């Protein structure tokens, strides 16, 4: 008897999170675009980054780069722009007027020695002998005051190459296989930054892989390694609340810069208890560290923060809706799909919602999404 054919299905690496509005197939494809992402939160961070920068995440304009954070003393995952995004940004100015072929320095040979981390986490000592160009120079052109002006940058291979490990001299696999291509990408990034300084272009993933960072980029802890001297209490706190330094401020008395999750929550509750007005509560709720927790922390931890903010707001509010939430909700119900989709670019709307405490902001966001879904369902 012939065997019945069975439908084949391919499960995504991660369960699709509630915040992803696309199909299961779209989520699976997105995960496959970023194989270095260690958690679904990292993939969603890529989505948010691309949304802000008006980029298509399926074209891989950014990369998830594992980096050693010298301040946290552990590995973190960083969402960083790639050379593709740098070129897109320059092209969007409509002032990029071309690029010359690269100019190469003489080839040199060098033997690198150091440790290499295997896939299973073990470390082995090895050496690699390579030939590579000593330097590369690239010239790009920009229209300045109606004229085509040249900008040139030159970088040396030994100062740019990506390491195989965070304390290793060995080049990583990509730089070993394509030493000229990778140096060319780095020089293009450098010269485009010089030609378009007002665009705020940062170092690219091609330049930073295998290097150290202290701050910058969109840092996601993911499955970051813990410091060897971390206490058991700190480890438990980190499990309850993922630490990052995206919003970290310089050393100072700010209690909301506390890195221990348990102490941080106690500091927040104390600040809210001492708040003397609803405006003060709104200011605390708008603190970058509070916003970060409400975006990135585990559900249980977020619930504790939301409850603390809500209780403080209810204690101090003169009336139930003195922040204008009802008016905002009513306006949402009257908006069309186009207006709802472009709310984030409406400066007047953004200014009005800044005073909302996070729970009310979440309620407004839910209403906006519900209204969008209803309009799409009606074919509008």
C-alpha positions as CSV (number, residue, x, y, z in Angstrom):
1,X,0.0,0.0,0.0
2,X,1.4,3.3,-1.0
3,X,2.4,5.6,1.8
4,X,0.5,8.8,2.1
5,X,2.5,11.9,1.5
6,X,2.8,14.1,4.6
7,X,2.9,17.8,4.5
8,X,6.2,19.2,5.5
9,X,6.4,22.1,7.9
10,X,9.4,24.1,9.1
11,X,9.1,25.6,12.6
12,X,10.6,29.0,13.2
13,X,13.5,29.2,15.6
14,X,11.5,31.2,18.1
15,X,7.8,31.5,18.9
16,X,6.3,34.5,17.2
17,X,5.9,37.2,19.9
18,X,2.6,39.1,20.4
19,X,4.2,42.3,19.2
20,X,4.8,41.0,15.7
21,X,1.9,41.8,13.5
22,X,3.0,39.7,10.4
23,X,2.2,36.1,9.5
24,X,4.0,33.0,10.8
25,X,5.8,32.7,7.5
26,X,7.0,36.3,7.7
27,X,8.3,35.8,11.3
28,X,10.1,32.6,10.2
29,X,11.8,34.4,7.3
30,X,12.8,37.3,9.6
31,X,14.4,35.0,12.1
32,X,16.4,33.3,9.3
33,X,17.6,36.8,8.1
34,X,19.3,37.2,11.5
35,X,20.9,33.9,12.5
36,X,23.0,35.5,15.2
37,X,20.0,36.7,17.2
38,X,19.8,34.6,20.4
39,X,16.3,35.6,21.5
40,X,13.1,36.7,19.8
41,X,13.5,40.1,21.7
42,X,16.7,40.7,19.6
43,X,14.8,40.0,16.4
44,X,12.1,42.5,17.5
45,X,14.8,45.1,18.3
46,X,15.9,44.7,14.7
47,X,12.3,45.4,13.6
48,X,12.0,48.5,15.8
49,X,15.4,49.8,14.6
50,X,14.4,49.4,11.0
51,X,11.0,51.0,11.5
52,X,12.6,54.1,12.9
53,X,15.1,54.3,10.1
54,X,12.6,53.5,7.4
55,X,14.5,50.3,6.3
56,X,13.3,46.9,5.1
57,X,14.5,44.4,7.7
58,X,14.2,41.5,5.2
59,X,17.0,43.2,3.2
60,X,19.4,42.9,6.2
61,X,20.4,46.5,6.4
62,X,21.6,45.9,10.0
63,X,23.4,43.1,11.8
64,X,23.3,41.5,15.2
65,X,26.9,41.6,16.4
66,X,28.2,39.8,19.5
67,X,30.5,42.2,21.4
68,X,32.4,42.3,24.6
69,X,31.1,45.1,26.8
70,X,34.1,46.3,28.8
71,X,32.0,48.1,31.4
72,X,29.5,45.3,32.0
73,X,32.4,42.7,31.7
74,X,30.3,40.3,29.6
75,X,29.1,39.6,26.1
76,X,26.1,41.5,24.7
77,X,24.3,41.5,21.4
78,X,24.3,44.8,19.6
79,X,22.1,45.8,16.7
80,X,24.4,47.8,14.4
81,X,24.0,49.3,11.0
82,X,25.8,47.6,8.0
83,X,27.5,49.2,5.1
84,X,24.2,48.8,3.2
85,X,22.4,51.2,5.5
86,X,25.2,53.7,5.3
87,X,24.9,53.7,1.5
88,X,21.1,53.9,1.7
89,X,21.3,56.9,4.0
90,X,23.8,58.7,1.8
91,X,21.7,58.0,-1.3
92,X,18.6,59.4,0.3
93,X,20.2,62.8,0.6
94,X,20.3,62.9,-3.2
95,X,23.7,64.6,-2.9
96,X,25.9,61.5,-3.3
97,X,27.5,61.9,-6.6
98,X,29.5,58.7,-7.1
99,X,32.5,56.7,-5.9
100,X,35.9,55.9,-7.4
101,X,37.4,52.4,-7.5
102,X,39.4,51.7,-4.4
103,X,43.2,52.3,-4.3
104,X,45.2,49.6,-2.6
105,X,48.4,49.6,-0.8
106,X,51.1,46.9,-1.2
107,X,50.3,43.4,0.0
108,X,52.0,42.3,3.2
109,X,52.3,39.0,4.9
110,X,51.8,38.4,8.6
111,X,51.4,35.5,11.0
112,X,48.7,35.9,13.6
113,X,48.8,33.8,16.8
114,X,46.2,33.5,19.5
115,X,43.2,31.7,20.8
116,X,40.2,30.6,18.8
117,X,36.8,29.7,20.4
118,X,35.2,26.5,18.9
119,X,31.5,26.1,18.4
120,X,31.3,24.0,21.6
121,X,32.8,26.8,23.7
122,X,36.2,25.2,24.0
123,X,39.3,27.3,23.2
124,X,42.3,26.2,21.2
125,X,45.6,28.0,20.4
126,X,46.4,28.3,16.7
127,X,48.2,30.5,14.1
128,X,47.2,31.8,10.7
129,X,49.5,33.2,8.0
130,X,47.8,35.7,5.6
131,X,48.6,38.1,2.8
132,X,46.5,41.3,2.7
133,X,46.7,44.9,1.5
134,X,48.5,47.2,3.9
135,X,45.9,49.9,3.3
136,X,43.0,51.0,1.1
137,X,41.8,54.5,0.1
138,X,38.3,55.4,-1.3
139,X,37.1,58.6,-2.7
140,X,33.4,59.5,-2.8
141,X,31.8,62.6,-4.3
142,X,29.1,64.9,-2.8
143,X,27.2,67.9,-4.3
144,X,28.2,70.9,-2.1
145,X,26.8,74.3,-3.0
146,X,26.0,73.0,-6.5
147,X,29.5,71.6,-7.1
148,X,30.8,68.0,-7.1
149,X,33.4,67.8,-4.2
150,X,35.7,64.8,-3.4
151,X,36.1,63.2,0.0
152,X,38.9,60.6,0.5
153,X,39.7,58.3,3.5
154,X,42.5,55.8,3.9
155,X,42.5,53.0,6.4
156,X,45.1,50.4,7.3
157,X,44.2,46.7,7.4
158,X,45.9,46.0,10.7
159,X,43.9,48.8,12.4
160,X,40.5,47.6,11.0
161,X,40.3,43.8,10.9
162,X,37.8,41.9,13.0
163,X,39.0,39.6,15.7
164,X,38.0,35.9,16.1
165,X,37.6,36.5,19.8
166,X,37.4,39.5,22.2
167,X,41.0,38.9,23.4
168,X,42.4,37.3,20.3
169,X,44.8,38.6,17.7
170,X,43.4,36.1,15.1
171,X,41.3,37.5,12.3
172,X,37.7,36.2,12.3
173,X,36.4,33.9,9.6
174,X,35.1,36.7,7.3
175,X,38.3,38.7,7.4
176,X,40.3,35.6,6.8
177,X,38.3,34.6,3.7
178,X,37.8,38.1,2.2
179,X,40.5,40.4,3.5
180,X,40.2,43.0,0.6
181,X,36.4,43.0,0.6
182,X,36.1,43.6,4.3
183,X,38.7,46.4,4.3
184,X,36.9,48.0,1.3
185,X,33.6,48.0,3.2
186,X,35.3,49.7,6.2
187,X,36.8,52.4,4.1
188,X,33.5,53.1,2.3
189,X,31.8,53.5,5.7
190,X,34.5,55.9,6.9
191,X,34.5,58.1,3.8
192,X,30.7,58.2,3.7
193,X,30.7,59.3,7.4
194,X,33.1,62.1,6.4
195,X,31.1,63.2,3.4
196,X,27.8,63.2,5.2
197,X,28.5,64.1,8.8
198,X,25.0,65.6,9.4
199,X,23.4,62.1,8.9
200,X,24.8,60.9,12.2
201,X,26.2,57.7,10.7
202,X,28.0,55.5,13.2
203,X,30.5,52.6,12.9
204,X,29.2,49.6,11.0
205,X,28.9,46.0,12.0
206,X,31.7,45.2,9.5
207,X,34.0,47.6,11.4
208,X,33.0,46.5,15.0
209,X,32.7,42.7,14.9
210,X,35.1,41.2,17.3
211,X,35.9,44.5,19.1
212,X,34.9,45.9,22.5
213,X,32.2,48.4,23.3
214,X,31.3,50.5,26.3
215,X,28.1,52.1,25.0
216,X,26.3,52.9,21.8
217,X,24.2,51.0,19.4
218,X,21.0,49.2,20.4
219,X,22.3,46.8,23.0
220,X,20.4,43.7,23.9
221,X,21.6,41.3,26.5
222,X,20.2,38.2,24.9
223,X,22.0,35.2,26.4
224,X,24.9,37.3,27.6
225,X,27.6,35.7,29.6
226,X,27.7,36.6,33.3
227,X,30.8,37.9,35.0
228,X,32.7,35.2,36.9
229,X,32.6,37.2,40.1
230,X,28.9,37.9,40.0
231,X,27.1,37.1,43.2
232,X,24.2,34.7,43.5
233,X,21.9,37.7,44.4
234,X,23.0,39.6,41.3
235,X,22.4,36.6,39.1
236,X,18.8,36.2,40.5
237,X,18.3,39.9,39.9
238,X,19.5,39.7,36.4
239,X,17.1,36.8,35.7
240,X,14.2,39.0,36.9
241,X,15.4,42.0,34.9
242,X,17.8,42.0,32.0
243,X,20.5,44.7,32.5
244,X,21.7,46.9,29.6
245,X,23.4,50.2,29.5
246,X,21.5,51.7,26.6
247,X,20.0,54.3,28.9
248,X,22.9,54.4,31.4
249,X,23.9,57.8,32.5
250,X,27.3,59.0,33.9
251,X,27.9,58.1,37.5
252,X,25.7,60.1,39.8
253,X,23.0,60.0,42.4
254,X,20.1,59.0,40.1
255,X,18.5,56.0,41.9
256,X,17.0,54.8,38.6
257,X,20.4,54.0,37.3
258,X,20.8,51.2,39.8
259,X,21.9,48.0,38.0
260,X,20.5,45.5,40.5
261,X,16.9,44.7,39.5
262,X,15.6,44.2,43.0
263,X,17.2,47.5,44.3
264,X,16.0,49.3,41.2
265,X,12.4,48.4,41.8
266,X,12.7,49.5,45.5
267,X,14.2,52.8,44.4
268,X,11.3,53.3,41.9
269,X,8.7,52.6,44.6
270,X,10.4,55.0,47.0
271,X,10.4,57.8,44.4
272,X,6.8,57.2,43.6
273,X,5.9,57.2,47.3
274,X,7.6,60.6,47.8
275,X,6.1,62.1,44.6
276,X,3.8,65.1,45.5
277,X,1.9,65.6,42.2
278,X,0.6,63.7,39.3
279,X,3.1,65.6,37.1
280,X,5.9,64.3,39.2
281,X,4.6,60.7,38.7
282,X,4.5,61.3,35.0
283,X,8.1,62.6,35.0
284,X,9.2,59.4,36.8
285,X,7.2,57.3,34.4
286,X,9.0,59.0,31.5
287,X,12.5,58.4,32.8
288,X,14.5,56.6,30.2
289,X,15.3,53.7,32.6
290,X,11.6,53.2,33.4
291,X,10.7,53.3,29.7
292,X,13.4,50.7,29.0
293,X,12.1,48.4,31.7
294,X,8.6,48.6,30.3
295,X,10.0,47.7,26.8
296,X,12.4,45.0,27.7
297,X,11.9,43.5,31.1
298,X,10.1,40.2,31.7
299,X,6.3,40.3,32.0
300,X,6.1,39.8,35.7
301,X,8.6,42.6,36.4
302,X,6.8,45.0,34.0
303,X,3.6,44.3,35.8
304,X,5.1,45.3,39.1
305,X,6.4,48.6,37.6
306,X,3.0,49.3,35.9
307,X,1.2,48.7,39.2
308,X,3.5,51.0,41.1
309,X,3.0,53.8,38.6
310,X,-0.8,53.3,38.4
311,X,-1.1,53.3,42.2
312,X,0.9,56.5,42.5
313,X,-1.1,58.2,39.8
314,X,-4.4,57.2,41.3
315,X,-3.2,58.5,44.7
316,X,-2.3,61.9,43.4
317,X,-4.6,62.6,40.5
318,X,-7.2,65.3,41.2
319,X,-9.7,63.6,38.9
320,X,-9.8,60.3,37.1
321,X,-8.8,61.6,33.7
322,X,-6.8,64.8,34.3
323,X,-4.2,63.7,31.8
324,X,-6.6,63.9,28.8
325,X,-6.6,60.2,28.1
326,X,-10.3,60.0,27.3
327,X,-10.0,62.8,24.8
328,X,-7.1,61.0,23.1
329,X,-9.0,57.7,23.0
330,X,-12.0,59.5,21.4
331,X,-9.8,61.0,18.7
332,X,-8.3,57.6,17.9
333,X,-11.8,56.2,17.3
334,X,-12.6,59.0,14.8
335,X,-9.3,58.7,12.8
336,X,-8.9,57.0,9.5
337,X,-6.2,54.4,8.8
338,X,-3.8,56.9,7.1
339,X,-3.9,59.2,10.1
340,X,-3.3,56.3,12.6
341,X,-0.4,55.0,10.6
342,X,1.3,58.4,10.6
343,X,0.7,59.3,14.2
344,X,4.4,58.8,15.1
345,X,5.3,61.7,12.7
346,X,2.6,64.0,14.0
347,X,4.6,66.4,16.3
348,X,1.5,67.8,18.0
349,X,0.3,64.3,18.8
350,X,3.7,63.3,20.1
351,X,3.8,66.3,22.4
352,X,0.4,65.6,23.8
353,X,1.1,62.0,24.7
354,X,4.4,62.7,26.5
355,X,2.7,63.4,29.8
356,X,0.9,60.1,29.9
357,X,2.1,57.6,32.5
358,X,3.3,54.3,30.9
359,X,0.1,52.3,31.8
360,X,-2.1,55.0,30.0
361,X,0.4,55.1,27.1
362,X,0.0,51.3,26.8
363,X,-3.8,51.7,26.8
364,X,-3.6,54.3,24.1
365,X,-1.3,52.1,22.0
366,X,-3.7,49.2,22.3
367,X,-6.6,51.4,21.2
368,X,-4.7,52.6,18.2
369,X,-3.9,49.0,17.2
370,X,-7.5,47.9,17.7
371,X,-8.7,50.8,15.6
372,X,-6.3,49.9,12.8
373,X,-7.3,46.3,12.9
374,X,-11.0,47.2,12.7
375,X,-10.4,49.5,9.7
376,X,-8.4,46.9,7.9
377,X,-11.1,44.4,8.5
378,X,-13.6,46.7,6.9
379,X,-11.4,47.1,3.9
380,X,-10.7,50.8,4.6
